[in-house]
Amino acid sequence: MCFSATASFTTAGILSFVGSRSLFIASREQKPYALIPLLFAMQQTMEGMVWITLESSYNAAIYFARLFLVYAFVVWPIWVPLAVGALEPNKIRQKFLKALGIIGHLYAFAAAVVIFGFPVQAAVAHHSIAYDIALPVWAKNLMLIVYLFPTILSWFISSHKLLNLFGGIIVAAMAIAYASWAYAFTSVWCFFAALLSICIWASLEFRLLRTS
C-alpha cells in the first residue's frame, strides 16, 4: 500500500465532511463521539504536512510530526474514554470508563513530556512515514501497553454492542498494521483508524446507536 500527502489530505477532506455531518445530527451526549472523525481529519492534515515538509524543510517536518504524535498519544487517550463514557447509560460501567479517563489523562501528560522533551525523528520508509522518539525499547513497549487501556479497552467496557464491534475492528486494524507495517506502525494504524471513523458517521446517520 502506498501512503502519501495526497492520501492524507484526501482522507482529511472526507473526514471533515462526514465529521461535520456527524456533529450536526448528533444529540448532546453523542457530540464527543461525533467529533472523532473531525479530530482524525486534523491528525491526517498534520501527517499530510509532514509528507510535504520532509521534501523541503526537516525542521518543519519535525514540528508537524510532533503535532501528529500529539493527536496519537495525547488526544486519543483522553478523548476515547470521554466519548465512550458520554454514551454509557450503565453507572458501573461509567465508573470504569472514568477510571480509564484518569489513566488517559496521566498517560497524555507523560506522552506530551516525551514528545516535546525528547528528540523526534520522521522519515519516509517504504511509502509510509516512520516516526521515532529517542526512548529505550522497554519504555516504548511500556507506553504502548498503557496506551491500550484508555484507547482500546474503553470500547469493550461500553454496554453498546456496536461500540464493542468498533473496538474489535480497531484491534484487527492494529494487528494488520503491526504485522505488515511494523516499521511505520503509528502512521499506518492511525490512517486505518481514521478511515474506520467513517463508521461513526454511519452509526449516527442511520441511527444504529441508540443512546436515549
N, C-alpha and C positions, 0 to 999 in steps of 0.2 A: 504494500500500500504506500502511496506517495502522499505525504503531507506537505503543505506549502502555505505561503502567505495567503494565496487565493482561497485555499480550503478553510483557513482560519477565519478570514473576513467574510466568506460566503456563509459559513456556519453562524458567525456573529450576526449577520444580517437576518438570516432566517429566525434565529432565536430572539432577536429584537422584536420581530413581528409577532411571533407566537407568544412571546413573553408579555408583550403589551396587551394582546388579546386576553391572555390568562388573567392578568390583573384586572382588566375591565369586567370580566364575567365572574370573578371570584367573590365569595362572601367575605365578611370581615375576618373570620377565623382562618380562611383559606389564603389570605393575602401573603403571608410569609412563604407558603408553599408555592403560590403562583409566581412569586418573584424569582424563583430559582432559574428559569430559563434566561431571564434578563441578566442575572449575575453571571451565568455561563457566557452570555453574549459579551459581556465586558471582559471576562477572562480570555475568551478567544481573540478579542481585539488586541489584548496585550501580547498574546502569542504571535498574532499577525505582525505586530510592530517588532517583535524580536526577529522574525524572519527578515523583515526589511532592513533593520539596522545592522544585522550581522554582516551585511554586504557593504556597509558604509562606515559605521562607527561602533566599535566594540563597546565603548563606554556606554553609549546609548542603549545598545543591546542588553547589557547587564542591568541597566536601570529598568528596562521593561521586563527583563527576566525576573527581577526581584518582585515587581508588581504582579506578574503571573503567579509566582510562588506564594505571594500573599493570599491570593484567591484560593490557591490549592490547599495551603496549610494553616491559614489564619481565618479566612472567611468561612469555609465549609465546616470545620469542626464546631464553630459557633452556630452557624445557620441551620444545619440539618436537624439537630435536636430541637431547635426553636420551631422550625417549620412543622416537623412531625408532631411535636408536643401541642402546638396550637390546634391540631386536628383531633387530638386524642380525647375521647369522652370518659375513658376509664380513669378514675382518680389514682388507683395504684400504679397503673402504667405511666400516668403523668409524673408521678414521683420518680420513677426510674428514668424517665426522659429528662427531668430536671437535673438529676444526678449526672447524666451524660452531658447535659449542658454545662454543668460546672467543670467537668473534665475537659470539655471542649474549650471553655474559656481559658483554663490553665494551660492547656496544650497550645492554644493560639498565642498566648503571651510568650511561652518558651520558643515557639516557632518564629515569632517576629524577632526575638532576640537573635536567634540563629541566622535568619535571612539577612538581617541588616548588620549583624555583628561579625559574620564570618565571610570569607571570600566565596563568591558565587561564580560559576562558570556556565556558559551556554555555547553549544556547538552543534552544527548540523552533522548528523550521523545516520547514514543510510536513509536519506529523505525524511528524517524526523529530527526533532531538536532534543538533544540530551542535556539535561540540567544536572549540575553537581554542586554540592556545598561541601566545603573543606571540613568534614567531620569524620571521626573514626567510624569504621564499618559498624561496630557494635552500637554506636549512638544512632546511626541512621536506621538500623534494624529496630531498635527500641522505639524510636519516634514513629516508625511505620506501624508497629504493633499498637501503640497507644492511640494513634490516629484512627484506627479501625473502630474503636469503641464509639466515639460520637458520630462518625460519618457513615458507618455501615450498620452497627448494632441497632441504632435508633430505628431503622426501617423495620426491623424484625420485632421490636418491642411493641410497635403500633398494633392496635386491635383491628385496624383496617386491612383486610386481606389484600387489597390492591397495593398498599404500601409494602406489605410483605413481599409481594411479587416483584415490585420495583427493586427491593433490596436484593432479591435473588438474581435479577437481571444484572444489577450493578456488580455483584460478586462475580458473575460469569464473565462480564466485560473486563473486570480487573484481572481475572485469571488468564484470559486470552491475551490481554495487553502484556502481562508479565511473561507469558510463555513465548510470545512472538516478538516482542519489542522490549525486552528487559533493559537494554541499553538506553532506551528513551521512555521508560515506564511512566513517569509523571506526565509527560506531554501527551502520550498516546491514550492513557487511561482518562485523563481529563477531557480529551477530544471525544472519546466514546461516551463518557458520562454527559457531556454537553449535548450530543446528538440524542441520547436517551431522554434528556429533559423535555424533548418534544412530547413525550408520553404524559407529562404533567399537564400540558395544554389539552391533550386529548381527553384526559380524565375529567377535566373541568368542562370542556366544550360539550362532551357527550354525557355529562352528569353521571360518570361512573363512580365518583367518590361522594358518598353520602356523609355529610357532617352535621346535618340537622334534621 
